[in-house]
Amino acid sequence: MPKIKSNSGAAKRFKRTAKGFKHKQSFRSHILTKKSTKRKRQLRGMKQIHDADRRLIERMLPYI
């Protein structure tokens, strides 16, 4: 059987962890002046992928 290609867009956005995948949070790239400091600080970190989305991402990233 041939190898399956990874989805290149998903490979840039998700990283594998021991429990699943992590991703950068949205709403942090532009128009930051109107957002409060607290809101921007809370959007800073990486978040875990929800269990409902995990199988979809595993299909897109078979070897990661």
PDB file of N, CA, C and O in Angstrom:
ATOM      1  N   MET A   1       0.843  -1.201   0.000  1.00  0.00           N
ATOM      2  CA  MET A   1       0.000   0.000   0.000  1.00  0.00           C
ATOM      3  C   MET A   1       0.881   1.254   0.000  1.00  0.00           C
ATOM      4  O   MET A   1       1.915   1.289   0.667  1.00  0.00           O
ATOM      5  N   PRO A   2       0.466   2.286  -0.753  1.00  0.00           N
ATOM      6  CA  PRO A   2       1.232   3.531  -0.739  1.00  0.00           C
ATOM      7  C   PRO A   2       0.999   4.304   0.557  1.00  0.00           C
ATOM      8  O   PRO A   2       0.010   4.110   1.264  1.00  0.00           O
ATOM      9  N   LYS A   3       1.942   5.176   0.828  1.00  0.00           N
ATOM     10  CA  LYS A   3       1.810   6.018   2.011  1.00  0.00           C
ATOM     11  C   LYS A   3       0.709   7.059   1.783  1.00  0.00           C
ATOM     12  O   LYS A   3       0.421   7.441   0.649  1.00  0.00           O
ATOM     13  N   ILE A   4       0.103   7.506   2.881  1.00  0.00           N
ATOM     14  CA  ILE A   4      -0.933   8.538   2.828  1.00  0.00           C
ATOM     15  C   ILE A   4      -0.267   9.888   3.054  1.00  0.00           C
ATOM     16  O   ILE A   4       0.576  10.033   3.940  1.00  0.00           O
ATOM     17  N   LYS A   5      -0.647  10.871   2.250  1.00  0.00           N
ATOM     18  CA  LYS A   5      -0.101  12.218   2.460  1.00  0.00           C
ATOM     19  C   LYS A   5      -0.748  12.867   3.671  1.00  0.00           C
ATOM     20  O   LYS A   5      -1.946  12.710   3.910  1.00  0.00           O
ATOM     21  N   SER A   6       0.060  13.599   4.433  1.00  0.00           N
ATOM     22  CA  SER A   6      -0.473  14.418   5.527  1.00  0.00           C
ATOM     23  C   SER A   6      -1.072  15.680   4.923  1.00  0.00           C
ATOM     24  O   SER A   6      -0.605  16.166   3.893  1.00  0.00           O
ATOM     25  N   ASN A   7      -2.097  16.202   5.560  1.00  0.00           N
ATOM     26  CA  ASN A   7      -2.683  17.474   5.147  1.00  0.00           C
ATOM     27  C   ASN A   7      -1.719  18.573   5.580  1.00  0.00           C
ATOM     28  O   ASN A   7      -1.498  18.765   6.776  1.00  0.00           O
ATOM     29  N   SER A   8      -1.142  19.296   4.618  1.00  0.00           N
ATOM     30  CA  SER A   8      -0.078  20.253   4.938  1.00  0.00           C
ATOM     31  C   SER A   8      -0.592  21.428   5.766  1.00  0.00           C
ATOM     32  O   SER A   8       0.137  21.967   6.600  1.00  0.00           O
ATOM     33  N   GLY A   9      -1.848  21.828   5.539  1.00  0.00           N
ATOM     34  CA  GLY A   9      -2.416  22.912   6.346  1.00  0.00           C
ATOM     35  C   GLY A   9      -2.593  22.507   7.792  1.00  0.00           C
ATOM     36  O   GLY A   9      -2.339  23.300   8.698  1.00  0.00           O
ATOM     37  N   ALA A  10      -3.029  21.274   8.017  1.00  0.00           N
ATOM     38  CA  ALA A  10      -3.211  20.768   9.375  1.00  0.00           C
ATOM     39  C   ALA A  10      -1.868  20.562  10.064  1.00  0.00           C
ATOM     40  O   ALA A  10      -1.751  20.774  11.271  1.00  0.00           O
ATOM     41  N   ALA A  11      -0.851  20.150   9.305  1.00  0.00           N
ATOM     42  CA  ALA A  11       0.474  19.915   9.881  1.00  0.00           C
ATOM     43  C   ALA A  11       1.079  21.202  10.437  1.00  0.00           C
ATOM     44  O   ALA A  11       1.845  21.167  11.400  1.00  0.00           O
ATOM     45  N   LYS A  12       0.732  22.347   9.825  1.00  0.00           N
ATOM     46  CA  LYS A  12       1.235  23.630  10.309  1.00  0.00           C
ATOM     47  C   LYS A  12       0.494  24.110  11.553  1.00  0.00           C
ATOM     48  O   LYS A  12       1.037  24.893  12.332  1.00  0.00           O
ATOM     49  N   ARG A  13      -0.744  23.647  11.747  1.00  0.00           N
ATOM     50  CA  ARG A  13      -1.595  24.188  12.805  1.00  0.00           C
ATOM     51  C   ARG A  13      -1.644  23.352  14.072  1.00  0.00           C
ATOM     52  O   ARG A  13      -1.909  23.889  15.148  1.00  0.00           O
ATOM     53  N   PHE A  14      -1.394  22.036  13.972  1.00  0.00           N
ATOM     54  CA  PHE A  14      -1.561  21.152  15.119  1.00  0.00           C
ATOM     55  C   PHE A  14      -0.260  20.446  15.459  1.00  0.00           C
ATOM     56  O   PHE A  14       0.506  20.072  14.571  1.00  0.00           O
ATOM     57  N   LYS A  15      -0.016  20.265  16.763  1.00  0.00           N
ATOM     58  CA  LYS A  15       1.141  19.525  17.245  1.00  0.00           C
ATOM     59  C   LYS A  15       0.652  18.378  18.115  1.00  0.00           C
ATOM     60  O   LYS A  15      -0.291  18.542  18.889  1.00  0.00           O
ATOM     61  N   ARG A  16       1.282  17.227  17.993  1.00  0.00           N
ATOM     62  CA  ARG A  16       0.902  16.034  18.761  1.00  0.00           C
ATOM     63  C   ARG A  16       1.396  16.166  20.205  1.00  0.00           C
ATOM     64  O   ARG A  16       2.517  16.612  20.448  1.00  0.00           O
ATOM     65  N   THR A  17       0.554  15.778  21.148  1.00  0.00           N
ATOM     66  CA  THR A  17       0.939  15.683  22.552  1.00  0.00           C
ATOM     67  C   THR A  17       0.642  14.261  23.014  1.00  0.00           C
ATOM     68  O   THR A  17       0.142  13.449  22.235  1.00  0.00           O
ATOM     69  N   ALA A  18       0.943  13.956  24.264  1.00  0.00           N
ATOM     70  CA  ALA A  18       0.692  12.615  24.793  1.00  0.00           C
ATOM     71  C   ALA A  18      -0.801  12.308  24.832  1.00  0.00           C
ATOM     72  O   ALA A  18      -1.198  11.158  24.642  1.00  0.00           O
ATOM     73  N   LYS A  19      -1.626  13.310  25.074  1.00  0.00           N
ATOM     74  CA  LYS A  19      -3.075  13.097  25.201  1.00  0.00           C
ATOM     75  C   LYS A  19      -3.856  13.366  23.923  1.00  0.00           C
ATOM     76  O   LYS A  19      -5.041  13.038  23.856  1.00  0.00           O
ATOM     77  N   GLY A  20      -3.232  13.950  22.913  1.00  0.00           N
ATOM     78  CA  GLY A  20      -3.962  14.273  21.688  1.00  0.00           C
ATOM     79  C   GLY A  20      -3.207  15.287  20.857  1.00  0.00           C
ATOM     80  O   GLY A  20      -2.082  15.029  20.430  1.00  0.00           O
ATOM     81  N   PHE A  21      -3.825  16.456  20.621  1.00  0.00           N
ATOM     82  CA  PHE A  21      -3.217  17.509  19.816  1.00  0.00           C
ATOM     83  C   PHE A  21      -3.422  18.849  20.508  1.00  0.00           C
ATOM     84  O   PHE A  21      -4.373  19.033  21.268  1.00  0.00           O
ATOM     85  N   LYS A  22      -2.517  19.779  20.233  1.00  0.00           N
ATOM     86  CA  LYS A  22      -2.678  21.141  20.727  1.00  0.00           C
ATOM     87  C   LYS A  22      -2.675  22.091  19.539  1.00  0.00           C
ATOM     88  O   LYS A  22      -2.151  21.764  18.474  1.00  0.00           O
ATOM     89  N   HIS A  23      -3.266  23.273  19.728  1.00  0.00           N
ATOM     90  CA  HIS A  23      -3.363  24.269  18.658  1.00  0.00           C
ATOM     91  C   HIS A  23      -3.304  25.658  19.253  1.00  0.00           C
ATOM     92  O   HIS A  23      -3.605  25.857  20.430  1.00  0.00           O
ATOM     93  N   LYS A  24      -2.910  26.627  18.424  1.00  0.00           N
ATOM     94  CA  LYS A  24      -2.893  28.027  18.826  1.00  0.00           C
ATOM     95  C   LYS A  24      -4.315  28.555  18.795  1.00  0.00           C
ATOM     96  O   LYS A  24      -5.106  28.176  17.931  1.00  0.00           O
ATOM     97  N   GLN A  25      -4.640  29.427  19.736  1.00  0.00           N
ATOM     98  CA  GLN A  25      -5.998  29.964  19.782  1.00  0.00           C
ATOM     99  C   GLN A  25      -6.211  31.058  18.749  1.00  0.00           C
ATOM    100  O   GLN A  25      -5.277  31.768  18.376  1.00  0.00           O
ATOM    101  N   SER A  26      -7.445  31.184  18.294  1.00  0.00           N
ATOM    102  CA  SER A  26      -7.785  32.187  17.285  1.00  0.00           C
ATOM    103  C   SER A  26      -8.003  33.566  17.940  1.00  0.00           C
ATOM    104  O   SER A  26      -7.931  33.704  19.161  1.00  0.00           O
ATOM    105  N   PHE A  27      -8.266  34.561  17.115  1.00  0.00           N
ATOM    106  CA  PHE A  27      -8.535  35.955  17.528  1.00  0.00           C
ATOM    107  C   PHE A  27      -7.312  36.622  18.158  1.00  0.00           C
ATOM    108  O   PHE A  27      -7.462  37.462  19.046  1.00  0.00           O
ATOM    109  N   ARG A  28      -6.115  36.264  17.716  1.00  0.00           N
ATOM    110  CA  ARG A  28      -4.913  36.822  18.300  1.00  0.00           C
ATOM    111  C   ARG A  28      -3.970  37.383  17.241  1.00  0.00           C
ATOM    112  O   ARG A  28      -2.834  37.733  17.561  1.00  0.00           O
ATOM    113  N   SER A  29      -4.416  37.478  15.978  1.00  0.00           N
ATOM    114  CA  SER A  29      -3.477  37.837  14.914  1.00  0.00           C
ATOM    115  C   SER A  29      -3.501  39.322  14.536  1.00  0.00           C
ATOM    116  O   SER A  29      -2.451  39.877  14.209  1.00  0.00           O
ATOM    117  N   HIS A  30      -4.661  39.978  14.569  1.00  0.00           N
ATOM    118  CA  HIS A  30      -4.712  41.393  14.175  1.00  0.00           C
ATOM    119  C   HIS A  30      -5.885  42.063  14.887  1.00  0.00           C
ATOM    120  O   HIS A  30      -6.691  41.407  15.545  1.00  0.00           O
ATOM    121  N   ILE A  31      -5.960  43.405  14.737  1.00  0.00           N
ATOM    122  CA  ILE A  31      -6.942  44.257  15.434  1.00  0.00           C
ATOM    123  C   ILE A  31      -6.860  44.001  16.947  1.00  0.00           C
ATOM    124  O   ILE A  31      -7.853  43.662  17.590  1.00  0.00           O
ATOM    125  N   LEU A  32      -5.663  44.171  17.489  1.00  0.00           N
ATOM    126  CA  LEU A  32      -5.435  43.897  18.909  1.00  0.00           C
ATOM    127  C   LEU A  32      -5.657  45.123  19.783  1.00  0.00           C
ATOM    128  O   LEU A  32      -5.699  45.001  21.007  1.00  0.00           O
ATOM    129  N   THR A  33      -5.804  46.320  19.173  1.00  0.00           N
ATOM    130  CA  THR A  33      -5.908  47.539  19.974  1.00  0.00           C
ATOM    131  C   THR A  33      -7.205  47.611  20.766  1.00  0.00           C
ATOM    132  O   THR A  33      -7.224  48.134  21.881  1.00  0.00           O
ATOM    133  N   LYS A  34      -8.297  47.087  20.195  1.00  0.00           N
ATOM    134  CA  LYS A  34      -9.579  47.163  20.902  1.00  0.00           C
ATOM    135  C   LYS A  34      -9.779  46.024  21.899  1.00  0.00           C
ATOM    136  O   LYS A  34     -10.732  46.053  22.678  1.00  0.00           O
ATOM    137  N   LYS A  35      -8.906  45.030  21.889  1.00  0.00           N
ATOM    138  CA  LYS A  35      -9.022  43.906  22.817  1.00  0.00           C
ATOM    139  C   LYS A  35      -8.291  44.237  24.112  1.00  0.00           C
ATOM    140  O   LYS A  35      -7.220  44.844  24.102  1.00  0.00           O
ATOM    141  N   SER A  36      -8.882  43.834  25.212  1.00  0.00           N
ATOM    142  CA  SER A  36      -8.292  44.159  26.505  1.00  0.00           C
ATOM    143  C   SER A  36      -7.024  43.341  26.752  1.00  0.00           C
ATOM    144  O   SER A  36      -6.819  42.292  26.140  1.00  0.00           O
ATOM    145  N   THR A  37      -6.189  43.827  27.645  1.00  0.00           N
ATOM    146  CA  THR A  37      -4.950  43.138  27.985  1.00  0.00           C
ATOM    147  C   THR A  37      -5.238  41.761  28.567  1.00  0.00           C
ATOM    148  O   THR A  37      -4.529  40.798  28.271  1.00  0.00           O
ATOM    149  N   LYS A  38      -6.266  41.665  29.385  1.00  0.00           N
ATOM    150  CA  LYS A  38      -6.642  40.377  29.973  1.00  0.00           C
ATOM    151  C   LYS A  38      -7.051  39.373  28.892  1.00  0.00           C
ATOM    152  O   LYS A  38      -6.667  38.204  28.937  1.00  0.00           O
ATOM    153  N   ARG A  39      -7.830  39.845  27.929  1.00  0.00           N
ATOM    154  CA  ARG A  39      -8.290  38.964  26.852  1.00  0.00           C
ATOM    155  C   ARG A  39      -7.117  38.471  26.002  1.00  0.00           C
ATOM    156  O   ARG A  39      -7.058  37.292  25.653  1.00  0.00           O
ATOM    157  N   LYS A  40      -6.186  39.366  25.670  1.00  0.00           N
ATOM    158  CA  LYS A  40      -5.029  38.976  24.870  1.00  0.00           C
ATOM    159  C   LYS A  40      -4.120  38.025  25.640  1.00  0.00           C
ATOM    160  O   LYS A  40      -3.562  37.095  25.058  1.00  0.00           O
ATOM    161  N   ARG A  41      -3.969  38.246  26.923  1.00  0.00           N
ATOM    162  CA  ARG A  41      -3.142  37.374  27.765  1.00  0.00           C
ATOM    163  C   ARG A  41      -3.728  35.965  27.832  1.00  0.00           C
ATOM    164  O   ARG A  41      -2.986  34.984  27.786  1.00  0.00           O
ATOM    165  N   GLN A  42      -5.052  35.859  27.939  1.00  0.00           N
ATOM    166  CA  GLN A  42      -5.698  34.552  28.031  1.00  0.00           C
ATOM    167  C   GLN A  42      -5.703  33.804  26.694  1.00  0.00           C
ATOM    168  O   GLN A  42      -5.841  32.581  26.672  1.00  0.00           O
ATOM    169  N   LEU A  43      -5.555  34.523  25.592  1.00  0.00           N
ATOM    170  CA  LEU A  43      -5.484  33.889  24.272  1.00  0.00           C
ATOM    171  C   LEU A  43      -4.069  33.447  23.905  1.00  0.00           C
ATOM    172  O   LEU A  43      -3.862  32.850  22.849  1.00  0.00           O
ATOM    173  N   ARG A  44      -3.103  33.733  24.764  1.00  0.00           N
ATOM    174  CA  ARG A  44      -1.702  33.511  24.440  1.00  0.00           C
ATOM    175  C   ARG A  44      -1.313  32.042  24.282  1.00  0.00           C
ATOM    176  O   ARG A  44      -0.614  31.695  23.330  1.00  0.00           O
ATOM    177  N   GLY A  45      -1.740  31.194  25.174  1.00  0.00           N
ATOM    178  CA  GLY A  45      -1.226  29.830  25.230  1.00  0.00           C
ATOM    179  C   GLY A  45      -1.802  28.900  24.184  1.00  0.00           C
ATOM    180  O   GLY A  45      -2.684  29.269  23.408  1.00  0.00           O
ATOM    181  N   MET A  46      -1.274  27.670  24.182  1.00  0.00           N
ATOM    182  CA  MET A  46      -1.769  26.620  23.302  1.00  0.00           C
ATOM    183  C   MET A  46      -2.893  25.878  24.027  1.00  0.00           C
ATOM    184  O   MET A  46      -2.842  25.699  25.244  1.00  0.00           O
ATOM    185  N   LYS A  47      -3.901  25.450  23.280  1.00  0.00           N
ATOM    186  CA  LYS A  47      -5.056  24.754  23.852  1.00  0.00           C
ATOM    187  C   LYS A  47      -5.132  23.332  23.320  1.00  0.00           C
ATOM    188  O   LYS A  47      -4.644  23.040  22.228  1.00  0.00           O
ATOM    189  N   GLN A  48      -5.751  22.447  24.105  1.00  0.00           N
ATOM    190  CA  GLN A  48      -5.975  21.068  23.681  1.00  0.00           C
ATOM    191  C   GLN A  48      -7.142  21.013  22.694  1.00  0.00           C
ATOM    192  O   GLN A  48      -8.092  21.788  22.805  1.00  0.00           O
ATOM    193  N   ILE A  49      -7.065  20.102  21.738  1.00  0.00           N
ATOM    194  CA  ILE A  49      -8.156  19.858  20.802  1.00  0.00           C
ATOM    195  C   ILE A  49      -9.270  19.111  21.528  1.00  0.00           C
ATOM    196  O   ILE A  49      -8.997  18.238  22.352  1.00  0.00           O
ATOM    197  N   HIS A  50     -10.513  19.446  21.229  1.00  0.00           N
ATOM    198  CA  HIS A  50     -11.653  18.770  21.835  1.00  0.00           C
ATOM    199  C   HIS A  50     -11.716  17.331  21.337  1.00  0.00           C
ATOM    200  O   HIS A  50     -11.329  17.043  20.204  1.00  0.00           O
ATOM    201  N   ASP A  51     -12.205  16.429  22.186  1.00  0.00           N
ATOM    202  CA  ASP A  51     -12.277  15.001  21.846  1.00  0.00           C
ATOM    203  C   ASP A  51     -13.105  14.734  20.585  1.00  0.00           C
ATOM    204  O   ASP A  51     -12.815  13.801  19.836  1.00  0.00           O
ATOM    205  N   ALA A  52     -14.132  15.552  20.353  1.00  0.00           N
ATOM    206  CA  ALA A  52     -14.987  15.362  19.175  1.00  0.00           C
ATOM    207  C   ALA A  52     -14.218  15.609  17.876  1.00  0.00           C
ATOM    208  O   ALA A  52     -14.567  15.038  16.842  1.00  0.00           O
ATOM    209  N   ASP A  53     -13.184  16.445  17.908  1.00  0.00           N
ATOM    210  CA  ASP A  53     -12.414  16.775  16.707  1.00  0.00           C
ATOM    211  C   ASP A  53     -11.170  15.909  16.542  1.00  0.00           C
ATOM    212  O   ASP A  53     -10.503  15.979  15.509  1.00  0.00           O
ATOM    213  N   ARG A  54     -10.855  15.112  17.521  1.00  0.00           N
ATOM    214  CA  ARG A  54      -9.591  14.375  17.532  1.00  0.00           C
ATOM    215  C   ARG A  54      -9.470  13.380  16.369  1.00  0.00           C
ATOM    216  O   ARG A  54      -8.414  13.294  15.742  1.00  0.00           O
ATOM    217  N   ARG A  55     -10.531  12.636  16.078  1.00  0.00           N
ATOM    218  CA  ARG A  55     -10.465  11.645  15.005  1.00  0.00           C
ATOM    219  C   ARG A  55     -10.270  12.291  13.642  1.00  0.00           C
ATOM    220  O   ARG A  55      -9.581  11.732  12.789  1.00  0.00           O
ATOM    221  N   LEU A  56     -10.869  13.465  13.422  1.00  0.00           N
ATOM    222  CA  LEU A  56     -10.691  14.185  12.155  1.00  0.00           C
ATOM    223  C   LEU A  56      -9.234  14.581  11.945  1.00  0.00           C
ATOM    224  O   LEU A  56      -8.698  14.449  10.845  1.00  0.00           O
ATOM    225  N   ILE A  57      -8.602  15.064  13.005  1.00  0.00           N
ATOM    226  CA  ILE A  57      -7.212  15.507  12.908  1.00  0.00           C
ATOM    227  C   ILE A  57      -6.275  14.314  12.749  1.00  0.00           C
ATOM    228  O   ILE A  57      -5.273  14.398  12.039  1.00  0.00           O
ATOM    229  N   GLU A  58      -6.600  13.208  13.409  1.00  0.00           N
ATOM    230  CA  GLU A  58      -5.781  11.998  13.247  1.00  0.00           C
ATOM    231  C   GLU A  58      -5.835  11.484  11.801  1.00  0.00           C
ATOM    232  O   GLU A  58      -4.849  10.942  11.302  1.00  0.00           O
ATOM    233  N   ARG A  59      -6.973  11.650  11.132  1.00  0.00           N
ATOM    234  CA  ARG A  59      -7.085  11.263   9.721  1.00  0.00           C
ATOM    235  C   ARG A  59      -6.246  12.189   8.830  1.00  0.00           C
ATOM    236  O   ARG A  59      -5.648  11.737   7.854  1.00  0.00           O
ATOM    237  N   MET A  60      -6.203  13.471   9.165  1.00  0.00           N
ATOM    238  CA  MET A  60      -5.429  14.418   8.361  1.00  0.00           C
ATOM    239  C   MET A  60      -3.937  14.265   8.583  1.00  0.00           C
ATOM    240  O   MET A  60      -3.143  14.568   7.692  1.00  0.00           O
ATOM    241  N   LEU A  61      -3.543  13.796   9.771  1.00  0.00           N
ATOM    242  CA  LEU A  61      -2.121  13.669  10.127  1.00  0.00           C
ATOM    243  C   LEU A  61      -1.805  12.230  10.517  1.00  0.00           C
ATOM    244  O   LEU A  61      -1.628  11.947  11.702  1.00  0.00           O
ATOM    245  N   PRO A  62      -1.731  11.318   9.562  1.00  0.00           N
ATOM    246  CA  PRO A  62      -1.586   9.906   9.906  1.00  0.00           C
ATOM    247  C   PRO A  62      -0.250   9.523  10.525  1.00  0.00           C
ATOM    248  O   PRO A  62      -0.196   8.554  11.282  1.00  0.00           O
ATOM    249  N   TYR A  63       0.845  10.253  10.232  1.00  0.00           N
ATOM    250  CA  TYR A  63       2.170   9.847  10.700  1.00  0.00           C
ATOM    251  C   TYR A  63       2.765  10.780  11.741  1.00  0.00           C
ATOM    252  O   TYR A  63       3.920  10.612  12.134  1.00  0.00           O
ATOM    253  N   ILE A  64       1.999  11.753  12.190  1.00  0.00           N
ATOM    254  CA  ILE A  64       2.513  12.729  13.153  1.00  0.00           C
ATOM    255  C   ILE A  64       2.081  12.338  14.546  1.00  0.00           C
ATOM    256  O   ILE A  64       2.409  13.028  15.511  1.00  0.00           O
TER     257      ILE A  64
END
